Amino acid sequence: MFIMHLLNLSLVAPVIVSALTLTNVSHGLSAADKACDFLHAHQPNNTYSSNSSLYATDESTFWSQACALGPACEFAPSSAEDLGWAVRVLKQYGAPFAMRGGGHMPIEGSNGINSSGVLLSSSRLTQLHLEMDGAGLHVGPGNHWEDVYKFLEPYGQTVVGGRLGVVGVPGLVMGGGISFFGWQYGWSSNNLYSFTCVLANGSVVLATPDNQYADLFWALRGGGNSFALVTDIQMKTYYKPEVQLGITSCGTGPNVSQSWFDALDGFANNGMLHDQKASIIPIINTGSVFKNTTSYTFYRFYDGNNSTPAVYENFTAPKFPAVSDTFGSKSMYEWSQETSPLLEETIGLRERFWLIPLATNKQALQIATVVFLNQVSDALGAFDVWIAGWSPIPVSPHFLNASRDANGHGLPDGDPMGAEPVAQYMIELSLTYSNIAAYEDVVTEFLIKVDADIRSSIRGADLVDTLLGFYYLNDVDKGQADRLWNGYPKENVRLLQEIRRKYDPEMVFTNQMPGGWKVAHANVTF
């Protein structure tokens, strides 16, 4: 019934849009102002001006305030058809625009736009619908993972979703998506049935792995945002009424540091290779809010009801006593409520990510960590507020192999990312700091320098083979675009460009929607 209803609407929407006449709009205004006038005249309940409280709410809830740029107006569709109509309007006026899901990507302009354009907000696309026949969960792009986990909790079900509840749904999934369950089931994007999307001509389509839009389905799972705007994601569900989760705070100091690296190395080179139910988020933090000390932490996860799995023996007493530990039985929703308050102190600040992919070599990781810690205080120490995070996520070959399912329709196996199934650290370097625009140049200079110094130090230690080439889309910075696309298989990049030309020949989602990762701009030599 759901699919038939969708297909019927996809036929009706273009007729509705084609009947539009772009009249009664003020002359002499910018393209964005004209589009805003038209949107407000025809859908006033979905269009927010800058003096609206709903506009103010959206602009204040970006993960990084660098993305709150003050659009000419916001349009918040309540259906795929509304969004398709809006895309037609924006295309006709030539108005620049941005599309916002949960607002987690911190790159300026990735999910926001200034007064030269219109912000399309997913804030009203918050549907959650569980198919009782086992066909999964329909999730609207306006949801955050805590909304999803809360909805599923009474059913004992979960999805291969975000590890933190405050993260938005669509960006994580369409960028691949690392989940606590990924060591068993692969990327979040590997655990989907379908996308409902709006194309650049405003039509609404359903993309699945085995229908006429199979190539679009493939491209949306890690290929960037050049193809379509997603209005519904149908995710696979798994019966997981109980998991073990918690924060293991290890403390500070050189002895703690050595034990932390020992535990992480044992997990990366042994534990995760033999027990796919376990996954961790290792974190080193320093900064003004930590009084310039360096703290060592693990977020630990285990699927099931075993609260003392052998894979974690190096993380607990007597081998490694913790300062505090909340590891225990809880639901994914309960976990999201445990961690969300910890992130409230970053509201209103700016943030940048930077990715360093590295083989699971203990010496190389320690070299990289020392270079980072030795430089970050000098670079950011004068900021009013700053927090530096260093998180070497260990990813197993099984994780990446689980994402290499065979595809039909002549498509490459797996997904566009095509990551080789080798054990690796995906090191997320995160910097959070005061909302002062002048700090951006300082941060950029630091990121470029510390990356170069890390690579130089690792080469100097004759460990060049530990420097890997796959860059996870959701954690790269705007200065890493060339590395991102050159880390994908060349044939996949070529096919992504072909699919982009097929579904958006006029490059609406590339030129009018400039934010995000655009495969048309991939600097790859074929």
C-alpha positions as CSV (number, residue, x, y, z in Angstrom):
1,M,0.0,0.0,0.0
2,F,2.8,2.4,0.9
3,I,4.6,1.9,-2.4
4,M,1.5,2.2,-4.5
5,H,0.6,5.4,-2.8
6,L,4.1,6.7,-3.4
7,L,4.0,5.8,-7.1
8,N,0.7,7.5,-7.6
9,L,1.9,10.7,-6.0
10,S,5.1,10.6,-8.1
11,L,2.9,10.8,-11.2
12,V,0.7,13.6,-9.8
13,A,3.5,15.9,-8.6
14,P,4.9,17.0,-12.0
15,V,1.4,17.9,-13.1
16,I,0.9,20.1,-10.1
17,V,4.3,21.8,-10.6
18,S,3.9,22.3,-14.3
19,A,0.7,24.3,-13.6
20,L,2.7,26.9,-11.8
21,T,3.1,30.4,-13.2
22,L,5.9,32.4,-11.7
23,T,3.9,35.7,-11.4
24,N,3.2,38.3,-8.8
25,V,6.8,38.4,-7.7
26,S,8.6,41.6,-6.9
27,H,10.9,42.8,-9.7
28,G,14.4,44.0,-9.0
29,L,15.0,41.5,-6.2
30,S,17.6,38.7,-6.1
31,A,16.7,35.3,-7.4
32,A,16.5,34.0,-3.8
33,D,14.2,36.8,-2.7
34,K,12.0,36.2,-5.7
35,A,11.8,32.5,-4.9
36,C,11.1,33.2,-1.3
37,D,8.2,35.5,-2.3
38,F,6.8,32.8,-4.5
39,L,7.2,30.1,-2.0
40,H,5.5,32.2,0.7
41,A,2.7,33.2,-1.5
42,H,1.8,29.6,-2.4
43,Q,2.9,27.7,0.7
44,P,3.0,30.2,3.6
45,N,2.9,27.5,6.3
46,N,6.0,25.9,5.0
47,T,8.0,29.1,4.3
48,Y,9.9,30.9,7.1
49,S,11.3,34.3,6.9
50,S,14.2,35.6,9.1
51,N,11.9,37.1,11.7
52,S,10.2,33.7,12.3
53,S,10.8,31.7,15.4
54,L,11.0,28.5,13.4
55,Y,13.7,30.1,11.2
56,A,15.6,31.1,14.4
57,T,15.3,27.6,15.8
58,D,16.7,26.0,12.6
59,E,19.6,28.4,12.5
60,S,20.6,27.8,16.1
61,T,20.7,24.0,16.0
62,F,23.5,23.3,13.5
63,W,26.2,21.0,14.9
64,S,28.6,23.8,14.0
65,Q,27.5,27.4,14.1
66,A,29.8,28.1,11.1
67,C,26.9,26.5,9.1
68,A,24.3,29.0,10.3
69,L,24.7,31.5,7.5
70,G,21.3,33.3,7.4
71,P,19.4,32.2,4.2
72,A,17.0,34.5,2.5
73,C,14.3,32.2,3.8
74,E,13.7,28.6,4.7
75,F,11.3,26.2,3.1
76,A,10.3,23.2,5.2
77,P,8.3,20.7,3.1
78,S,5.9,18.4,4.8
79,S,6.0,15.8,2.0
80,A,8.1,14.6,-0.9
81,E,5.7,16.3,-3.3
82,D,6.1,19.7,-1.5
83,L,9.9,19.3,-1.8
84,G,9.6,18.4,-5.5
85,W,7.5,21.5,-6.1
86,A,10.0,23.7,-4.3
87,V,12.9,22.3,-6.4
88,R,11.0,23.3,-9.5
89,V,10.5,26.8,-8.2
90,L,14.1,27.2,-7.3
91,K,15.2,25.8,-10.6
92,Q,12.9,28.2,-12.5
93,Y,14.3,31.2,-10.6
94,G,17.9,30.0,-10.7
95,A,18.0,30.6,-6.9
96,P,20.9,28.9,-5.0
97,F,19.9,26.6,-2.2
98,A,21.1,24.2,0.4
99,M,19.4,21.1,1.9
100,R,19.6,20.4,5.6
101,G,19.0,17.1,7.3
102,G,20.1,16.8,10.9
103,G,22.7,19.6,10.5
104,H,25.7,17.4,11.7
105,M,28.2,18.1,8.9
106,P,30.3,20.9,10.2
107,I,31.7,22.2,6.9
108,E,30.6,25.8,6.3
109,G,28.1,25.8,3.4
110,S,27.6,22.0,3.4
111,N,24.0,22.2,4.8
112,G,23.4,25.9,5.0
113,I,23.5,28.9,2.8
114,N,23.6,32.7,3.2
115,S,21.1,35.4,2.1
116,S,21.9,34.6,-1.6
117,G,19.9,31.4,-1.3
118,V,17.1,29.4,0.2
119,L,17.5,26.7,2.9
120,L,15.4,23.6,2.4
121,S,14.9,22.1,5.8
122,S,13.9,18.5,6.6
123,S,12.5,19.6,10.0
124,R,8.9,18.6,9.1
125,L,9.9,15.3,7.3
126,T,9.9,13.3,10.6
127,Q,7.9,10.3,9.6
128,L,8.6,6.9,11.3
129,H,6.7,3.9,10.1
130,L,7.5,0.3,10.9
131,E,6.4,-2.3,8.4
132,M,4.8,-5.2,10.3
133,D,5.7,-7.7,7.6
134,G,9.4,-7.4,8.3
135,A,10.0,-4.9,5.5
136,G,11.8,-2.5,7.7
137,L,11.4,1.0,9.0
138,H,10.6,4.1,7.0
139,V,12.6,7.1,8.4
140,G,12.1,10.7,7.4
141,P,15.3,12.8,7.0
142,G,14.2,15.3,9.7
143,N,14.8,12.7,12.4
144,H,17.9,12.3,14.6
145,W,18.9,8.8,15.7
146,E,17.6,9.3,19.2
147,D,14.1,9.7,17.6
148,V,14.5,6.5,15.7
149,Y,15.7,4.5,18.7
150,K,12.9,5.8,20.9
151,F,10.4,4.8,18.3
152,L,11.8,1.3,17.9
153,E,12.4,0.6,21.6
154,P,8.9,-0.8,22.4
155,Y,9.4,-3.4,19.6
156,G,12.8,-4.5,20.7
157,Q,14.1,-3.6,17.3
158,T,16.9,-1.4,16.1
159,V,18.7,-0.3,12.9
160,V,22.3,0.0,11.8
161,G,22.3,3.7,12.7
162,G,24.3,6.4,14.4
163,R,26.3,5.8,17.5
164,L,25.2,9.2,19.0
165,G,21.6,10.1,19.3
166,V,22.0,13.8,18.4
167,V,23.4,13.0,14.9
168,G,21.0,13.4,12.0
169,V,19.8,10.4,9.9
170,P,20.3,11.3,6.2
171,G,23.8,12.6,6.2
172,L,25.2,9.6,8.2
173,V,23.4,7.0,6.0
174,M,24.3,8.7,2.6
175,G,27.9,9.1,3.6
176,G,28.2,5.4,4.4
177,G,27.6,5.5,8.1
178,I,29.7,3.9,11.0
179,S,27.4,2.2,13.5
180,F,28.1,0.1,16.6
181,F,26.5,-2.8,14.6
182,G,28.8,-2.2,11.6
183,W,31.4,-4.8,12.6
184,Q,28.6,-7.3,12.0
185,Y,26.5,-5.7,9.2
186,G,28.8,-3.2,7.5
187,W,28.0,0.5,6.7
188,S,24.6,1.9,7.6
189,S,24.1,2.4,3.9
190,N,24.5,-1.4,3.4
191,N,21.4,-2.0,5.5
192,L,18.7,-0.3,3.4
193,Y,15.8,-1.3,1.3
194,S,15.1,1.9,-0.5
195,F,15.3,5.7,-0.9
196,T,12.4,7.9,-1.8
197,C,13.9,10.9,-3.6
198,V,13.2,14.1,-5.4
199,L,15.0,14.4,-8.7
200,A,16.3,17.7,-10.2
201,N,13.1,17.9,-12.3
202,G,11.0,17.8,-9.2
203,S,9.6,14.3,-9.8
204,V,9.4,11.8,-6.9
205,V,10.9,8.3,-7.4
206,L,11.5,5.2,-5.4
207,A,15.1,3.8,-5.7
208,T,15.7,0.2,-4.7
209,P,18.6,-2.2,-5.5
210,D,16.5,-4.1,-8.1
211,N,14.2,-1.6,-9.8
212,Q,14.8,0.9,-12.7
213,Y,16.5,3.3,-10.3
214,A,19.1,0.7,-9.0
215,D,21.9,2.9,-10.2
216,L,20.6,5.9,-8.2
217,F,20.2,3.6,-5.1
218,W,23.9,2.6,-5.6
219,A,25.1,6.2,-6.0
220,L,23.3,7.5,-2.9
221,R,25.2,5.2,-0.6
222,G,28.4,7.1,-0.3
223,G,28.6,9.0,-3.7
224,G,28.0,12.5,-2.4
225,N,24.9,14.7,-2.8
226,S,24.8,15.3,-6.5
227,F,22.0,13.0,-7.5
228,A,18.7,13.6,-5.6
229,L,17.2,14.9,-2.4
230,V,16.1,12.1,-0.1
231,T,12.7,12.3,1.6
232,D,12.4,8.7,3.1
233,I,14.8,6.0,3.9
234,Q,13.6,2.4,4.3
235,M,16.0,0.7,6.7
236,K,16.5,-3.0,7.6
237,T,15.5,-3.7,11.2
238,Y,17.1,-6.2,13.6
239,Y,15.8,-7.6,16.8
240,K,18.1,-6.3,19.5
241,P,16.2,-5.8,22.7
242,E,19.4,-5.6,24.8
243,V,22.9,-4.4,24.2
244,Q,25.8,-3.5,26.5
245,L,27.0,0.1,26.3
246,G,28.9,2.6,28.3
247,I,31.6,5.2,28.8
248,T,34.9,4.0,30.3
249,S,36.8,7.0,31.6
250,C,40.4,6.0,32.0
251,G,41.9,9.1,33.5
252,T,45.0,11.2,32.7
253,G,48.8,10.8,32.8
254,P,51.5,8.8,31.0
255,N,50.8,5.5,32.7
256,V,47.1,5.8,31.6
257,S,48.2,6.8,28.1
258,Q,50.3,3.6,27.7
259,S,47.6,1.3,29.0
260,W,45.0,3.0,26.8
261,F,47.2,2.4,23.7
262,D,47.8,-1.2,24.8
263,A,44.1,-1.9,25.1
264,L,43.3,-0.2,21.8
265,D,46.1,-2.1,20.0
266,G,44.9,-5.4,21.4
267,F,41.4,-4.7,20.3
268,A,42.4,-3.6,16.8
269,N,44.8,-6.4,16.0
270,N,43.1,-9.2,17.8
271,G,39.8,-8.6,19.6
272,M,37.7,-7.1,16.8
273,L,39.1,-9.7,14.3
274,H,37.5,-12.5,16.3
275,D,34.4,-11.0,17.9
276,Q,32.3,-8.8,15.6
277,K,29.7,-8.1,18.3
278,A,32.2,-5.6,19.9
279,S,33.0,-2.1,18.8
280,I,34.5,0.9,20.5
281,I,35.0,4.6,20.2
282,P,38.5,5.5,21.6
283,I,38.8,9.2,22.4
284,I,41.6,11.4,23.6
285,N,40.5,14.9,24.7
286,T,42.3,18.1,25.6
287,G,41.4,21.7,25.6
288,S,40.3,24.7,27.7
289,V,37.3,22.8,29.2
290,F,39.6,20.0,30.3
291,K,41.9,22.6,32.0
292,N,44.5,21.7,29.4
293,T,45.0,18.2,30.7
294,T,44.7,15.2,28.4
295,S,42.0,12.6,29.1
296,Y,41.6,9.1,27.8
297,T,38.2,7.4,27.3
298,F,36.6,4.5,25.5
299,Y,32.9,4.2,24.5
300,R,32.4,0.5,24.6
301,F,29.6,-1.5,22.9
302,Y,28.7,-5.2,22.8
303,D,25.7,-6.8,21.1
304,G,23.7,-9.0,23.4
305,N,23.4,-9.6,27.2
306,N,27.0,-10.6,28.0
307,S,28.2,-7.8,30.3
308,T,31.8,-9.2,30.7
309,P,32.8,-10.3,27.2
310,A,36.4,-11.6,26.9
311,V,37.1,-9.1,24.1
312,Y,37.2,-6.3,26.8
313,E,39.5,-7.9,29.4
314,N,42.2,-5.4,28.6
315,F,39.8,-2.5,29.3
316,T,38.9,-3.3,32.8
317,A,40.3,-4.2,36.2
318,P,42.6,-5.7,37.1
319,K,44.5,-5.0,33.9
320,F,43.3,-1.5,33.4
321,P,41.2,-0.1,36.3
322,A,38.8,2.7,35.2
323,V,38.2,6.0,37.0
324,S,34.5,5.5,36.1
325,D,32.6,3.1,33.9
326,T,28.9,3.1,32.8
327,F,29.2,-0.1,30.7
328,G,26.1,-2.2,31.2
329,S,22.8,-3.4,29.8
330,K,20.6,-0.7,28.1
331,S,18.7,0.0,24.9
332,M,20.0,2.1,22.1
333,Y,17.5,4.8,23.1
334,E,18.8,4.7,26.7
335,W,22.3,5.1,25.4
336,S,21.3,8.1,23.4
337,Q,19.9,9.8,26.5
338,E,23.0,9.1,28.4
339,T,25.3,10.7,25.9
340,S,23.2,13.6,24.5
341,P,23.6,15.8,27.6
342,L,27.4,15.5,27.4
343,L,27.3,17.3,24.0
344,E,25.2,20.3,25.2
345,E,28.4,22.2,26.2
346,T,29.2,22.5,22.5
347,I,26.0,24.1,21.5
348,G,26.7,27.5,19.8
349,L,30.3,26.6,19.0
350,R,32.1,25.9,15.7
351,E,33.6,22.6,14.8
352,R,35.8,21.1,12.1
353,F,36.6,17.4,11.3
354,W,39.8,16.1,9.7
355,L,40.4,12.5,8.7
356,I,43.7,10.5,8.9
357,P,43.4,6.9,7.7
358,L,46.1,4.6,9.2
359,A,46.8,0.9,9.3
360,T,46.4,-0.7,12.7
361,N,50.1,-0.2,13.6
362,K,50.7,0.8,17.2
363,Q,53.9,2.6,16.6
364,A,52.5,4.7,13.7
365,L,49.4,5.6,15.8
366,Q,51.5,6.7,18.7
367,I,53.7,8.8,16.4
368,A,50.6,10.5,14.9
369,T,49.1,11.1,18.4
370,V,52.2,12.6,19.8
371,V,52.5,15.0,16.9
372,F,48.9,16.1,17.3
373,L,49.0,16.6,21.0
374,N,52.3,18.5,20.8
375,Q,50.9,21.0,18.4
376,V,47.2,21.5,19.2
377,S,47.6,23.5,22.4
378,D,50.0,26.0,20.8
379,A,47.7,26.4,17.8
380,L,44.4,26.8,19.6
381,G,45.5,27.8,23.2
382,A,44.6,31.5,22.7
383,F,41.0,30.7,21.8
384,D,38.3,31.6,24.3
385,V,37.0,28.1,24.3
386,W,38.5,25.1,22.5
387,I,38.1,21.3,22.7
388,A,40.3,18.9,20.7
389,G,39.3,15.3,20.1
390,W,41.5,12.5,18.7
391,S,39.5,9.4,17.9
392,P,41.2,6.5,16.1
393,I,38.2,4.3,15.2
394,P,39.4,0.7,14.6
395,V,37.6,-0.8,11.6
396,S,37.8,-4.5,10.8
397,P,38.1,-6.3,7.5
398,H,34.7,-8.0,8.3
399,F,33.1,-4.5,8.6
400,L,34.2,-3.6,5.1
401,N,33.6,-7.1,3.6
402,A,30.0,-7.0,4.9
403,S,29.5,-3.9,2.7
404,R,30.6,-5.6,-0.5
405,D,27.3,-7.4,-1.5
406,A,26.9,-8.2,-5.2
407,N,24.8,-5.8,-7.2
408,G,22.8,-6.5,-10.4
409,H,22.2,-4.1,-13.3
410,G,25.9,-4.1,-14.2
411,L,26.8,-2.1,-11.1
412,P,30.1,-2.7,-9.2
413,D,29.7,-4.9,-6.1
414,G,29.2,-3.1,-2.8
415,D,28.9,0.7,-2.8
416,P,30.6,3.6,-4.5
417,M,33.3,3.9,-1.7
418,G,34.8,0.5,-2.6
419,A,36.9,0.4,0.6
420,E,39.4,-2.4,0.6
421,P,38.7,-4.8,3.5
422,V,41.9,-4.2,5.6
423,A,42.1,-3.5,9.3
424,Q,42.6,0.2,9.8
425,Y,42.1,3.2,12.0
426,M,39.8,5.9,10.7
427,I,41.2,8.7,12.9
428,E,38.7,11.5,13.3
429,L,40.4,14.7,14.5
430,S,37.8,17.1,15.7
431,L,38.2,20.7,16.8
432,T,35.4,22.6,18.6
433,Y,35.9,26.2,19.4
434,S,34.3,29.6,20.0
435,N,31.9,31.0,17.3
436,I,34.4,33.5,16.0
437,A,34.9,33.6,12.3
438,A,38.4,34.9,12.5
439,Y,39.4,31.6,14.1
440,E,38.8,29.7,10.9
441,D,42.1,30.6,9.2
442,V,44.0,29.6,12.3
443,V,42.2,26.2,12.4
444,T,42.8,25.6,8.7
445,E,46.5,26.4,9.0
446,F,46.8,24.0,12.0
447,L,45.0,21.1,10.2
448,I,47.1,21.4,7.1
449,K,50.3,21.6,9.1
450,V,49.6,18.8,11.6
451,D,48.5,16.5,8.8
452,A,51.8,17.2,6.9
453,D,53.9,16.7,10.0
454,I,52.1,13.5,10.9
455,R,52.7,12.1,7.5
456,S,56.3,13.2,7.5
457,S,57.0,11.7,10.9
458,I,55.5,8.4,9.9
459,R,57.6,8.3,6.7
460,G,60.7,9.2,8.8
461,A,60.0,6.1,11.0
462,D,60.0,4.0,7.8
463,L,56.3,3.3,8.3
464,V,55.0,4.8,5.0
465,D,53.0,1.7,4.2
466,T,50.7,2.5,7.2
467,L,49.4,5.6,5.5
468,L,46.2,4.5,3.8
469,G,44.2,6.0,0.9
470,F,40.5,5.5,1.8
471,Y,38.9,8.6,3.2
472,Y,35.5,8.2,4.9
473,L,33.2,10.9,3.5
474,N,31.5,11.9,6.7
475,D,34.7,12.8,8.5
476,V,36.7,14.6,5.8
477,D,37.3,18.3,5.8
478,K,36.7,20.7,2.9
479,G,40.5,20.7,2.3
480,Q,40.5,16.9,1.7
481,A,38.3,16.7,-1.3
482,D,41.0,15.4,-3.7
483,R,42.0,12.7,-1.2
484,L,38.3,11.7,-0.8
485,W,37.6,11.0,-4.5
486,N,41.1,9.6,-5.2
487,G,40.4,7.1,-2.4
488,Y,37.5,5.6,-4.3
489,P,38.0,3.1,-7.2
490,K,38.4,5.1,-10.4
491,E,35.7,3.1,-12.2
492,N,33.3,4.0,-9.4
493,V,34.0,7.7,-9.7
494,R,33.5,7.5,-13.4
495,L,30.2,5.7,-13.0
496,L,29.1,8.2,-10.3
497,Q,29.7,11.0,-12.8
498,E,27.7,9.1,-15.4
499,I,24.8,8.6,-13.0
500,R,24.9,12.3,-12.1
501,R,24.6,13.3,-15.8
502,K,21.7,10.9,-16.2
503,Y,19.6,12.2,-13.3
504,D,20.7,15.8,-13.2
505,P,22.0,16.8,-16.7
506,E,21.5,20.5,-15.9
507,M,23.6,20.2,-12.7
508,V,21.0,21.7,-10.4
509,F,22.3,19.7,-7.4
510,T,25.9,20.6,-8.3
511,N,25.7,24.3,-9.2
512,Q,22.5,25.7,-7.6
513,M,23.2,23.5,-4.5
514,P,26.9,24.1,-4.1
515,G,27.4,22.6,-0.6
516,G,28.6,19.0,-0.1
517,W,30.7,16.6,-2.0
518,K,30.2,17.0,-5.8
519,V,31.5,14.1,-7.9
520,A,31.5,16.5,-11.0
521,H,34.4,18.3,-9.2
522,A,36.4,15.1,-8.5
523,N,40.0,15.7,-9.5
524,V,40.6,12.1,-10.6
525,T,42.7,11.1,-13.6
526,F,41.1,8.1,-15.4
